[in-house]
């Protein structure tokens, strides 16, 4: 996260917590004369409702107006994490051990900046991943962006893959009809 994103999290987190929610992280993208400020919130033990996003937006906008941490014009968005949940902290990686994540690094490691791997653990500020090329240990500070890769089959949003190869499918033969 950028220094500005960290500053915004420190400023807004108490407001979000006071609403009974968790501020997972912030994306701050300045472009020219304007910027995009996206907050990801979570509701412990339940799904995030549109009313949660509205309440956070209303309360956070007031805090931002008073403290004015963003000097340019900006657009504020408040979002649930969704099924491809972004991961902002090492602790958040720890919550999803065993899940697949798509990761972009700030500096290449083993010749790569982007890859998909299974989260195997967290040790201190290091995230442990199992990748096709082997196990990896990545300093959390080197992670630019990370998102879970949803298992659409497990979520019931995609069909079960059909078996392939010999014996994978059975064809009806004339003998079956008698």
C-alpha positions in Angstrom: 0.0 0.0 0.0 1.1 3.5 -0.7 1.9 6.0 2.1 -1.3 7.8 1.3 -3.4 4.6 1.5 -1.8 3.8 4.9 -2.6 7.4 6.1 -6.2 7.0 5.0 -6.6 3.6 6.7 -5.3 5.1 10.0 -7.7 8.0 9.6 -10.8 6.0 8.6 -10.5 2.7 10.4 -11.9 4.0 13.8 -15.0 5.3 12.0 -15.6 2.0 10.2 -15.0 0.0 13.4 -17.5 2.2 15.2 -20.2 1.0 12.7 -19.4 -2.6 13.6 -17.5 -3.3 10.4 -13.9 -4.0 9.4 -11.9 -1.8 7.0 -10.0 -4.5 5.1 -8.0 -2.1 3.0 -7.9 0.9 0.7 -7.0 1.4 -2.9 -5.9 5.0 -3.7 -5.3 5.8 -7.4 -4.5 9.4 -8.2 -4.7 10.3 -11.9 -4.1 13.9 -13.0 -6.4 16.3 -11.3 -8.6 13.6 -9.7 -8.3 10.4 -7.8 -10.2 7.2 -7.0 -10.5 6.2 -3.3 -12.0 2.7 -2.9 -12.6 1.2 0.6 -13.1 -2.5 1.1 -15.2 -3.3 4.2 -16.2 -6.6 5.8 -19.0 -7.5 8.2 -17.7 -10.1 10.7 -20.0 -13.2 10.7 -22.3 -12.0 7.9 -22.3 -10.7 4.3 -21.8 -7.0 3.7 -25.1 -5.3 2.8 -25.7 -2.3 0.6 -26.8 -0.5 3.8 -23.4 -1.1 5.3 -21.7 0.5 2.2 -24.0 3.5 2.4 -23.4 4.0 6.1 -19.7 3.8 5.7 -19.7 6.1 2.7 -21.8 8.7 4.6 -19.6 8.6 7.8 -16.3 8.4 6.0 -17.2 11.3 3.7 -17.7 13.5 6.7 -14.3 12.5 8.2 -12.6 13.1 4.9 -14.2 16.5 4.5 -13.0 17.6 8.0 -9.5 16.2 7.8 -9.0 16.7 4.0 -6.2 14.2 3.4 -6.7 14.2 -0.4 -5.9 17.6 -2.0 -7.3 16.9 -5.4 -10.9 16.0 -6.4 -11.7 12.4 -5.8 -14.4 9.7 -6.2 -15.2 7.7 -3.1 -16.3 4.1 -3.5 -17.2 1.7 -0.6 -17.3 -2.0 -1.5 -17.6 -5.5 -0.1 -14.6 -7.7 -0.8 -16.6 -9.9 -3.2 -15.7 -13.4 -4.1 -12.3 -12.4 -5.5 -11.5 -10.8 -2.2 -8.4 -8.5 -2.1 -5.8 -9.3 0.5 -4.1 -6.3 2.0 -2.3 -7.6 5.1 -0.3 -10.7 6.1 -3.0 -11.4 8.7 -5.6 -11.5 5.9 -3.5 -14.1 4.0 -3.4 -16.1 7.2 -7.2 -16.3 7.2 -7.2 -18.0 3.8 -4.6 -20.7 4.1 -5.3 -23.4 1.5 -6.9 -21.0 -0.9 -5.5 -19.9 -4.3 -4.4 -16.3 -4.7 -3.4 -14.2 -7.7 -0.4 -12.1 -6.6 1.5 -9.2 -8.2 4.9 -8.3 -6.7 6.6 -4.9 -6.5 9.9 -6.5 -7.4 10.3 -9.7 -9.3 11.1 -12.9 -7.3 12.4 -16.0 -9.2 12.1 -13.9 -12.4 8.4 -13.3 -12.0 6.2 -10.5 -10.8 2.8 -12.1 -11.4 1.6 -15.6 -10.6 -1.1 -17.7 -9.0 -0.3 -19.9 -6.0 -1.9 -21.6 -3.0 -1.5 -19.8 0.3 0.3 -22.2 2.7 1.0 -20.0 5.7 2.2 -16.8 7.2 5.4 -16.4 9.3 5.8 -12.9 10.7 5.5 -10.6 7.8 6.3 -13.3 5.2 3.6 -15.0 3.1 4.2 -18.6 2.2 2.9 -19.8 -1.1 3.0 -23.1 -3.1 3.5 -22.3 -6.7 4.0 -24.7 -9.7 7.7 -23.8 -9.6 7.9 -24.7 -5.9 7.4 -23.1 -2.5 7.9 -19.4 -2.2 8.5 -17.1 0.8 7.5 -13.5 0.0 8.0 -10.5 2.2 4.5 -8.9 2.6 6.1 -5.5 1.7 6.9 -6.9 -1.7 3.3 -7.7 -2.5 1.8 -4.9 -4.6 -1.6 -6.5 -5.1 -3.2 -9.9 -4.2 -6.7 -11.3 -4.7 -8.2 -14.7 -3.9 -9.1 -16.8 -6.9 -12.6 -18.1 -6.2 -13.4 -21.7 -6.6 -16.5 -21.2 -8.8 -17.4 -25.0 -8.8 -17.3 -25.1 -4.9 -19.5 -21.9 -4.8 -22.0 -23.5 -7.2 -21.4 -20.9 -9.8 -19.8 -23.2 -12.4 -20.5 -26.7 -13.6 -18.4 -29.6 -12.3 -15.7 -30.5 -14.9 -16.6 -33.5 -16.9 -14.3 -36.5 -16.5 -12.0 -37.2 -19.4 -10.1 -40.1 -20.7 -11.0 -43.8 -20.9 -14.0 -44.7 -18.9 -14.8 -41.1 -18.2 -18.0 -41.1 -20.2 -20.4 -43.8 -21.1 -22.1 -43.9 -24.4 -25.5 -45.6 -25.0 -25.2 -48.6 -27.3 -27.9 -50.5 -29.1 -27.5 -53.3 -26.5 -28.5 -50.8 -23.7 -31.9 -50.2 -25.3 -33.2 -53.8 -25.0 
